[in-house]
């Protein structure tokens, strides 16, 4: 990164400036990890297609506020040779320093977290009428815009849609879903991405060179992983590590400071678990805990390595990640060749379930050890399908009998041998337990064979909102049917997945209710998500439109028109079209005698 930020912000008088401020980007060329946004803005500025408002969204520390200041600087860029908006900010402009320091009179920064009300927005609305004092544009930067109240958002809408030509708005938020769609539709949106760990590592290595700090590559990789894509978090941790090591940053110091697990020891722990060696796994875990590693951190790193091994099995090029140690690369590739996806997936699921258990336990060490014991015992346990497939054809099990697995796990090297029956037996051997399949025998006296398993009912197909409404009808859930028809707009429907949009007055619990009922009524898991797309009509709107069209068609019918003219004041209030089954029954039944006096509803 260049030192442009130092030239613009100056040095704090008599005080140390943290790295996140000292190396804050001052132009688009020093903004790392956001190339798509920079490319879009460069093309927009070069063609003069400059938007009236921008919405910057992303996780904390990826550069939303910094980008907003750079954008304000670009809008008001003016030098001796350039007097127009530009993304090329290599030369310091007339307004640049004041804007980047947050003290320019025409660039207003407001924190919506502390200015949430309509009165704060009214003040902005009053100010936009006046021309800028010295700059080209008056720029309003509103950080954490999702914190504004509903009244404040509504008050801003008209000005945001048709601002004066000398006014630009830049919004920043970490919670884009909390921003009303009416505001989003008036802004050009940029999603700032998490910065890749390898890019963060290179960025910190460059800063270390400028600061003359000795640093290990492994230490930088640890900091990049801990930052989770946030540049600010990475530089804050790096700053802390420099202070912790008195000017020298080593992997051991970072590990001790953050309470991280030793990645090499994590690999050894993973190997012990995959071998089913409980004693070695517990000893490895205790060794890391004794040097300060947090139990949750150990399990989290174990899950990350499990994911890495699984990924390397399908994407070998993932080993080139700069944030990985050499131990992780080499050993991960070895495990990827020898471990099956079944084993890796089962370990992943058990870790995902175990980590929250450890976090909520008042004895995290004991809880973590129990998680490791479960994983080690299940490492070589075959699934039910695999046990059945191992049986020779023609055996009772292969004909449909279900294997009963014992609670005792399989020790490594003592896998279940293929035999001709599905019943499991447990034997003790050398202090451990081995699960094996036993030969078929006649049913002993008093033994009743377990009944054949009942096949599960097939999942109920759902192809439209009408199908869901029909399910609600069949389950006599009238209240839910009313909510479904009134508030839900269909965006996308696939087997097991439903994307919908909701009307503004929809109940907050409707998505959860929809997920629960679909699972209960169809017999399968459903993912129901709220989409940003507008979606189609609600069922209620569709029915109303269909009814209105039917009434219009009826009025244009000659016979109906004749009746209406014959009875002044009469009008068509409803149209009912019988379905196919009703029409068939009418055809099969004998014609009824006409009534002497037919009533006409009017």
Order of alpha helices (4+ residues) and beta strands (2+ residues): alpha-alpha-alpha-beta-alpha-alpha-beta-alpha-beta-alpha-beta-alpha-beta-alpha-beta-alpha-alpha-beta-alpha-alpha-alpha-alpha-alpha-alpha-alpha-alpha-beta-beta-alpha-alpha-beta-beta-alpha-beta-alpha-alpha-alpha
